């Protein structure tokens, strides 16, 4: 007899698509379009402005698959991610940049 609640079983079922994904997890804060010319002008202290505002949810990816969204937290002087949403397996990261 399973000790998992129906909600936990449902979540596990939804996450089965991860079985073939690589194990590198990325918590992507933001992306931006920038020309190589701008990059070549960088020097120590250059600030690159990103598209997302502070407090926005971030994408959590394993390999190139979006698996969750969450918020950045600080735990004992280290960054972490509080998961706020498990995404659908077919969902893609929100594209705020051109490919």
C-alpha positions as a Markdown table, in Angstrom:
| # | Residue | x | y | z |
|---|---|---|---|---|
| 1 | Unk | 0.0 | 0.0 | 0.0 |
| 2 | Unk | 1.4 | 3.4 | -1.0 |
| 3 | Unk | 1.9 | 6.0 | 1.7 |
| 4 | Unk | 1.8 | 8.9 | -0.8 |
| 5 | Unk | -1.1 | 11.2 | -1.0 |
| 6 | Unk | -3.0 | 11.4 | -4.4 |
| 7 | Unk | -1.3 | 14.9 | -4.8 |
| 8 | Unk | 2.2 | 13.4 | -4.3 |
| 9 | Unk | 1.4 | 10.5 | -6.7 |
| 10 | Unk | 0.2 | 13.0 | -9.3 |
| 11 | Unk | 3.3 | 15.1 | -8.9 |
| 12 | Unk | 5.6 | 12.0 | -9.3 |
| 13 | Unk | 3.6 | 11.0 | -12.4 |
| 14 | Unk | 4.1 | 14.5 | -13.9 |
| 15 | Unk | 7.9 | 14.3 | -13.2 |
| 16 | Unk | 8.5 | 11.0 | -14.9 |
| 17 | Unk | 9.5 | 12.9 | -18.1 |
| 18 | Unk | 12.7 | 13.9 | -16.2 |
| 19 | Unk | 14.0 | 10.3 | -16.2 |
| 20 | Unk | 16.0 | 10.9 | -19.4 |
| 21 | Unk | 17.1 | 14.4 | -18.6 |
| 22 | Unk | 20.7 | 15.3 | -17.6 |
| 23 | Unk | 21.3 | 16.1 | -14.0 |
| 24 | Unk | 22.6 | 19.7 | -14.3 |
| 25 | Unk | 20.1 | 22.0 | -12.7 |
| 26 | Unk | 20.0 | 25.7 | -13.6 |
| 27 | Unk | 18.1 | 28.4 | -11.9 |
| 28 | Unk | 17.8 | 31.1 | -14.5 |
| 29 | Unk | 17.3 | 34.6 | -13.2 |
| 30 | Unk | 17.0 | 36.4 | -16.5 |
| 31 | Unk | 18.3 | 36.7 | -20.0 |
| 32 | Unk | 18.8 | 39.7 | -22.3 |
| 33 | Unk | 19.8 | 40.4 | -25.9 |
| 34 | Unk | 23.2 | 42.0 | -26.2 |
| 35 | Unk | 25.5 | 42.6 | -29.2 |
| 36 | Unk | 29.0 | 41.3 | -29.3 |
| 37 | Unk | 30.1 | 44.9 | -29.8 |
| 38 | Unk | 28.6 | 45.8 | -26.4 |
| 39 | Unk | 30.3 | 42.7 | -24.8 |
| 40 | Unk | 33.7 | 43.8 | -26.2 |
| 41 | Unk | 33.3 | 47.2 | -24.4 |
| 42 | Unk | 32.8 | 45.5 | -21.0 |
| 43 | Unk | 35.4 | 46.3 | -18.3 |
| 44 | Unk | 35.5 | 45.5 | -14.6 |
| 45 | Unk | 32.5 | 47.1 | -12.9 |
| 46 | Unk | 30.3 | 47.1 | -16.0 |
| 47 | Unk | 26.6 | 46.5 | -15.1 |
| 48 | Unk | 24.4 | 44.6 | -17.5 |
| 49 | Unk | 20.8 | 45.3 | -17.1 |
| 50 | Unk | 18.5 | 42.3 | -17.4 |
| 51 | Unk | 14.9 | 42.2 | -18.5 |
| 52 | Unk | 13.2 | 40.8 | -15.3 |
| 53 | Unk | 12.3 | 42.9 | -12.3 |
| 54 | Unk | 13.4 | 41.9 | -8.8 |
| 55 | Unk | 10.9 | 39.5 | -7.2 |
| 56 | Unk | 9.9 | 37.9 | -10.5 |
| 57 | Unk | 9.7 | 34.1 | -10.6 |
| 58 | Unk | 12.7 | 32.4 | -12.1 |
| 59 | Unk | 12.8 | 29.3 | -14.3 |
| 60 | Unk | 14.3 | 26.1 | -13.0 |
| 61 | Unk | 15.7 | 23.8 | -15.7 |
| 62 | Unk | 17.3 | 20.4 | -15.8 |
| 63 | Unk | 19.2 | 20.1 | -19.0 |
| 64 | Unk | 17.1 | 22.2 | -21.4 |
| 65 | Unk | 13.8 | 21.2 | -19.8 |
| 66 | Unk | 11.8 | 23.6 | -17.8 |
| 67 | Unk | 10.7 | 21.7 | -14.7 |
| 68 | Unk | 9.6 | 24.4 | -12.2 |
| 69 | Unk | 9.4 | 28.1 | -11.4 |
| 70 | Unk | 10.2 | 29.7 | -8.1 |
| 71 | Unk | 11.7 | 32.6 | -6.2 |
| 72 | Unk | 15.2 | 33.3 | -5.2 |
| 73 | Unk | 15.9 | 32.9 | -1.5 |
| 74 | Unk | 19.0 | 33.3 | 0.7 |
| 75 | Unk | 19.8 | 30.5 | 3.1 |
| 76 | Unk | 22.9 | 30.9 | 5.3 |
| 77 | Unk | 24.6 | 33.2 | 2.9 |
| 78 | Unk | 23.8 | 31.0 | -0.1 |
| 79 | Unk | 21.3 | 31.3 | -2.8 |
| 80 | Unk | 18.4 | 28.9 | -3.1 |
| 81 | Unk | 15.1 | 28.6 | -5.0 |
| 82 | Unk | 11.7 | 28.2 | -3.3 |
| 83 | Unk | 9.6 | 26.2 | -5.8 |
| 84 | Unk | 6.3 | 27.8 | -6.4 |
| 85 | Unk | 5.1 | 25.9 | -9.4 |
| 86 | Unk | 5.8 | 22.5 | -11.1 |
| 87 | Unk | 5.4 | 23.0 | -14.8 |
| 88 | Unk | 3.8 | 20.9 | -17.4 |
| 89 | Unk | 6.3 | 18.6 | -19.3 |
| 90 | Unk | 5.6 | 20.3 | -22.6 |
| 91 | Unk | 5.9 | 23.9 | -21.3 |
| 92 | Unk | 8.9 | 25.9 | -22.4 |
| 93 | Unk | 10.8 | 28.7 | -20.6 |
| 94 | Unk | 9.3 | 32.1 | -21.1 |
| 95 | Unk | 11.3 | 33.7 | -23.9 |
| 96 | Unk | 12.1 | 37.3 | -23.2 |
| 97 | Unk | 14.8 | 37.3 | -25.8 |
| 98 | Unk | 15.2 | 36.5 | -29.5 |
| 99 | Unk | 16.8 | 33.3 | -30.7 |
